[in-house]
Amino acid sequence: MAVPAQALKKLTDSLKSGSAIIQVDFFPCTRVANMHFVVAVSYSKRDDDILIKDPIDGKTKWLREAYGCRGRWSLSRAIYRIVYLEGNKEGEKCNHQCPKCCK
């Protein structure tokens, strides 16, 4: 399963100013999809890869190398789902009037 080109473009664009949670296959070179989630931090256009933070070991690594069948898969093939993180960066005003952060 691969994410569509439009979704990948939205992800790489959004990483210029934020991060996202992406679903990957924990054992990518097997027939069964093993659900795992990582945090996408930044995109390298030169390498066509995404720098991720992986909660399984706390390390920062490249997505395609770690979960793209050792770099053989395309970036869109290595990603199953994308969740965008929204929120205020430090110093920005909240605009959604929630009691938790809009004191």
C-alpha positions in Angstrom: 0.0 0.0 0.0 1.3 3.4 -0.9 0.1 6.9 -0.1 -1.0 9.0 -3.1 1.4 11.6 -4.5 -0.9 14.4 -3.3 -0.7 13.1 0.3 3.1 12.8 0.1 3.4 16.4 -1.2 1.2 17.7 1.6 3.4 15.8 4.1 6.7 17.1 2.7 5.3 20.6 2.6 3.9 20.4 6.1 7.3 19.3 7.5 8.7 22.8 6.7 6.8 24.1 9.7 5.7 21.2 11.8 5.7 17.5 12.3 3.4 14.5 11.7 2.8 11.0 12.9 3.1 8.4 10.2 2.2 4.7 10.2 4.8 2.4 8.8 5.3 -1.3 8.6 7.6 -2.4 11.5 8.9 -5.4 9.4 8.7 -4.0 5.9 10.1 -6.9 3.9 7.5 -9.4 5.0 4.1 -10.2 3.6 2.2 -9.1 6.7 1.8 -5.4 7.6 3.0 -4.8 11.2 1.6 -1.5 12.4 4.1 1.0 13.9 4.0 4.7 14.3 6.9 7.2 14.1 7.1 11.0 14.2 8.1 12.7 10.9 10.5 15.6 11.7 11.8 16.9 8.4 12.1 16.1 4.7 15.3 15.9 2.6 14.5 16.6 -1.1 18.0 15.6 -2.1 17.7 12.1 -0.6 13.9 11.9 -1.0 13.6 10.7 2.6 12.1 11.8 5.8 13.9 12.2 9.1 11.9 10.4 11.8 12.0 10.0 15.6 11.2 6.4 16.5 9.6 5.7 19.8 10.7 2.0 19.7 14.3 3.0 20.5 14.2 6.8 20.9 16.6 7.3 17.9 16.4 9.7 15.0 16.8 7.9 11.7 15.8 8.0 8.0 12.5 6.5 7.2 13.4 4.7 4.0 16.4 3.1 5.6 14.6 2.0 8.7 11.1 1.1 7.3 11.4 1.1 3.6 12.9 -2.3 3.1 16.4 -1.0 3.6 16.0 1.8 1.1 14.6 -0.3 -1.7 11.0 1.1 -1.4 10.0 4.6 -2.5 9.0 7.1 0.2 5.3 6.8 -0.7 5.5 3.0 -0.5 7.0 3.1 3.0 4.2 5.3 4.5 0.8 3.8 5.2 -1.1 6.6 7.0 -0.4 10.2 8.0 -1.7 12.2 10.9 -0.8 15.9 11.0 0.0 17.5 14.3 -1.6 20.9 14.8 -0.9 23.3 17.6 0.7 26.5 18.5 4.4 26.9 18.5 5.9 28.7 21.5 4.9 32.3 21.5 1.9 32.0 19.1 -1.5 32.9 20.3 -4.2 30.2 20.5 -7.1 30.8 18.1 -9.5 28.0 19.0 -10.6 29.1 22.5 -10.0 25.9 24.4 -9.8 26.1 28.2 -6.6 24.0 28.3 -4.3 26.3 26.4 -6.3 29.6 26.1 -6.0 31.0 29.6 
